[in-house]
Amino acid sequence: MKYREFGKLGIQGSAFGLGCMRFNGAASGDSVIDEQKAISLIRRAIDGGVTYLDTAYVYLDKTSETVLGKALRDGYRDRVTIATKMPMEYVHNREEMQALLDEELKKLQTDHIDFYLMHGINREKWEYFKSIGAPQFFDDMKREGKIRYKCFSFHGPYEDFEFILNDWDWDMVQIQYNFMDVENQAGTKGLELAGRLGIPVVIMEGLLGGRLANAPENVQALYDAFPVKRSPVEWAFRWLCNHPQIATVLSGCNEPEQIDDNLRIFDTVEPGIMTADELKLIDDVRAAYVSRTKIGCTGCRYCMPCPNGVDIPGIFAVWNSSALYNADPKENFGMKMILKNGATPDKCVACGACEAACPQHLSIIGELQRAWGEMMG
Ligand SMILES: NC(=O)c1ccc[n+]([C@@H]2O[C@H](COP(=O)([O-])OP(=O)(O)OC[C@H]3O[C@@H](n4cnc5c(N)ncnc54)[C@H](OP(=O)(O)O)[C@@H]3O)[C@@H](O)[C@H]2O)c1
């Protein structure tokens, strides 16, 4: 296992951090977490050198912290740092923040949390956290030793990220990043900004939730043609670890083989390791993914709101994403929301308001029907 610097904090952590969000059910297909399996996966990772474990109050129907707490008995707690999170939805004042943190400490069976994060914030959520006094609370808890570092995880546009990062003296930040997300969310610009400020960056969704683990044919052909043979997972992690700003790359693993594979990969990677040819391969791989795009919708939302309630950019986003990653659109979270909200193309009356507003001049009316036919047909 390689260990990496945590920016200005003056500590090191394992390059591979175990995400505790994706442990699945028992072999029976039960949706309830298979506790014994999860505990054994966590201990396997720690025995292999992992020192960074990421969980959150809400993960796995609020059972993830409890299972992690059990896994960290028998001396394992002293060998690792724990990151967990405060969800905005559950706190409205200082008393509730205190109660939530105390509950987390109890579930994790520890007297302190190393990295405490405001969970999944954007500008709006940060303003909310400020309005209920969360920064003061985090400062006080740090002084009392209940948390070591005050942090946030981020989902939102780069502008929000820049604002939040400069708005407080954060110790660490967690962002979604992988070779397909260089211009999405915080993106490369955000990673570099954090690096300039000395704020360590922890990565989530390094494999896009597993989607980058199974390359479609045109992408696999590029990997196969490269003189050095590596799996898509290894290429994705190697590319991430090439960035010096990154402290830890989280990966959620469901099987011991995945833990072992990741332990092997993270033993070989460090900042600046990729050659020019390797970097070009990843550029080509990205272009090969993008070439699978179905429609040039940029998600600018000029077409919205649709007078009849069709989620035009949402439908095109699912269409593109499922084509890019060879994934089942019916399993897509965005698709589930579209169906739940009834924002489907059958509501379209072809009024043309969207096409008149689209800066990309897309033939939205026809493309919506084509997208729906391909995805749901
Ligand atoms: N704060 C937030 O808002 C937030 C949001 C998302 C995630 N997170 C955290 O970040 C962690 C990492 O995110 P993630 O779980 O989405 O990570 P990820 O690495 O992008 O995806 C994890 C998935 O990749 C697959 N995988 C992992 N290692 C593999 C290997 N060696 N070979 C083949 N497949 C492999 C598994 O998919 P299969 O299960 O399909 O095999 C696994 O479930 C989470 O567990 C969570 O702790 C936080």
The ligand as an SDF file (V2000), in Angstrom:
LIG
                    3D

 48 52  0  0  0  0  0  0  0  0999 V2000
  -20.3540   12.0860    0.2370 N   0  0  0  0  0  0  0  0  0  0  0  0
  -21.0360   11.7430   -0.8090 C   0  0  0  0  0  0  0  0  0  0  0  0
  -21.8970   12.4790   -1.2510 O   0  0  0  0  0  0  0  0  0  0  0  0
  -20.7080   10.4170   -1.4490 C   0  0  0  0  0  0  0  0  0  0  0  0
  -21.3040   10.0450   -2.6710 C   0  0  0  0  0  0  0  0  0  0  0  0
  -20.8860    8.8770   -3.2690 C   0  0  0  0  0  0  0  0  0  0  0  0
  -19.9230    8.0960   -2.6210 C   0  0  0  0  0  0  0  0  0  0  0  0
  -19.3800    8.4510   -1.4350 N   0  0  0  0  0  0  0  0  0  0  0  0
  -18.3610    7.6420   -0.7310 C   0  0  0  0  0  0  0  0  0  0  0  0
  -17.3490    7.3200   -1.6280 O   0  0  0  0  0  0  0  0  0  0  0  0
  -17.1710    5.9050   -1.6300 C   0  0  0  0  0  0  0  0  0  0  0  0
  -16.6700    5.5210   -2.9840 C   0  0  0  0  0  0  0  0  0  0  0  0
  -17.6450    5.8000   -3.9650 O   0  0  0  0  0  0  0  0  0  0  0  0
  -18.1310    4.6060   -4.8100 P   0  0  0  0  0  0  0  0  0  0  0  0
  -18.5320    3.4870   -3.9210 O   0  0  0  0  0  0  0  0  0  0  0  0
  -19.1430    5.1570   -5.7440 O   0  0  0  0  0  0  0  0  0  0  0  0
  -16.7740    4.2000   -5.5620 O   0  0  0  0  0  0  0  0  0  0  0  0
  -16.4530    3.6480   -6.9660 P   0  0  0  0  0  0  0  0  0  0  0  0
  -15.0770    3.1190   -6.8190 O   0  0  0  0  0  0  0  0  0  0  0  0
  -16.7080    4.6420   -8.0420 O   0  0  0  0  0  0  0  0  0  0  0  0
  -17.4830    2.4580   -7.2080 O   0  0  0  0  0  0  0  0  0  0  0  0
  -17.5270    1.3600   -6.3650 C   0  0  0  0  0  0  0  0  0  0  0  0
  -17.9740    0.1580   -7.1720 C   0  0  0  0  0  0  0  0  0  0  0  0
  -16.9480   -0.1500   -8.0930 O   0  0  0  0  0  0  0  0  0  0  0  0
  -16.8340   -1.5460   -8.2460 C   0  0  0  0  0  0  0  0  0  0  0  0
  -15.4430   -1.9370   -7.9090 N   0  0  0  0  0  0  0  0  0  0  0  0
  -14.6490   -1.4900   -6.9090 C   0  0  0  0  0  0  0  0  0  0  0  0
  -13.4340   -2.0700   -6.9650 N   0  0  0  0  0  0  0  0  0  0  0  0
  -13.4720   -2.9150   -8.0370 C   0  0  0  0  0  0  0  0  0  0  0  0
  -12.5310   -3.7980   -8.6170 C   0  0  0  0  0  0  0  0  0  0  0  0
  -11.2940   -3.9350   -8.1330 N   0  0  0  0  0  0  0  0  0  0  0  0
  -12.9180   -4.4880   -9.7170 N   0  0  0  0  0  0  0  0  0  0  0  0
  -14.1580   -4.3670  -10.2460 C   0  0  0  0  0  0  0  0  0  0  0  0
  -15.0850   -3.5400   -9.7360 N   0  0  0  0  0  0  0  0  0  0  0  0
  -14.7460   -2.8240   -8.6390 C   0  0  0  0  0  0  0  0  0  0  0  0
  -17.8870   -2.1730   -7.3420 C   0  0  0  0  0  0  0  0  0  0  0  0
  -19.0350   -2.3000   -8.1620 O   0  0  0  0  0  0  0  0  0  0  0  0
  -20.0110   -3.5800   -8.0850 P   0  0  0  0  0  0  0  0  0  0  0  0
  -20.6280   -3.5010   -6.7420 O   0  0  0  0  0  0  0  0  0  0  0  0
  -20.9910   -3.3270   -9.2100 O   0  0  0  0  0  0  0  0  0  0  0  0
  -19.1590   -4.7900   -8.2940 O   0  0  0  0  0  0  0  0  0  0  0  0
  -18.1400   -1.0990   -6.3240 C   0  0  0  0  0  0  0  0  0  0  0  0
  -19.4120   -1.1580   -5.7380 O   0  0  0  0  0  0  0  0  0  0  0  0
  -18.5310    5.3490   -1.2230 C   0  0  0  0  0  0  0  0  0  0  0  0
  -18.4620    4.0130   -0.7950 O   0  0  0  0  0  0  0  0  0  0  0  0
  -18.8910    6.3240   -0.1600 C   0  0  0  0  0  0  0  0  0  0  0  0
  -18.2300    5.9660    1.0300 O   0  0  0  0  0  0  0  0  0  0  0  0
  -19.7580    9.6090   -0.8730 C   0  0  0  0  0  0  0  0  0  0  0  0
  1  2  1  0
  2  3  2  0
  2  4  1  0
  4  5  1  0
  4 48  2  0
  5  6  2  0
  6  7  1  0
  7  8  2  0
  8  9  1  0
  8 48  1  0
  9 10  1  0
  9 46  1  0
 10 11  1  0
 11 12  1  0
 11 44  1  0
 12 13  1  0
 13 14  1  0
 14 15  2  0
 14 16  1  0
 14 17  1  0
 17 18  1  0
 18 19  2  0
 18 20  1  0
 18 21  1  0
 21 22  1  0
 22 23  1  0
 23 24  1  0
 23 42  1  0
 24 25  1  0
 25 26  1  0
 25 36  1  0
 26 27  1  0
 26 35  1  0
 27 28  2  0
 28 29  1  0
 29 30  1  0
 29 35  2  0
 30 31  1  0
 30 32  2  0
 32 33  1  0
 33 34  2  0
 34 35  1  0
 36 37  1  0
 36 42  1  0
 37 38  1  0
 38 39  2  0
 38 40  1  0
 38 41  1  0
 42 43  1  0
 44 45  1  0
 44 46  1  0
 46 47  1  0
M  CHG  2   8   1  16  -1
M  END
$$$$
